[in-house]
Amino acid sequence: MKIYSIILFIALSILGANAASAQTAEDIRRTEQSIRKRGKYALLVMKAQHLKAAILTGSELKNKNAEIEFQIVACGELVKQISTDKTLKDIAQEAVNKNGLKILVCGLSIQQFEVDKTLLPEETPVTDNGLIYLFGLQEQGYKTVIL
């Protein structure tokens, strides 16, 4: 009986602690609004769905404040997809031309997947190595995420 009481006490304590630490809608809103007006953000993406999400996120941030710097580095098989999929090309071009995002393509991925550089949008310059580029952005104070 004593053991059951102790277990019950521990379980209720844990459950109570979790309930007390749940974020409220106000906490979430405050966190989302903590983005700096002159913030520097970058994402390294390797899938089409992540590229699309990165573009939506970057566009939303730039619409709120044009001074925000937002870069996307495309790596892996995504680079080949951009070169062959007209929809992805169009999305990337629009993100750069209309929304002011910077999208770069990884040169290692171009080599690995034997991508014809001439098929990539002009708006997406090539960096020799996307990971080294991302490290460089971190050194320049960018907040970075790899997807």
PyMOL commands that set and color helices and strands:
alter all, ss='L'
color gray80, all
select helices_A, chain A and resi 2-20+25-32+48-64+77-84+86-97+107-112+117-119+130-139
alter helices_A, ss='H'
color red, helices_A
select strands_A, chain A and resi 40-45+69-74+102-106+126-127+143-146
alter strands_A, ss='S'
color yellow, strands_A
deselect
rebuild
show_as cartoon
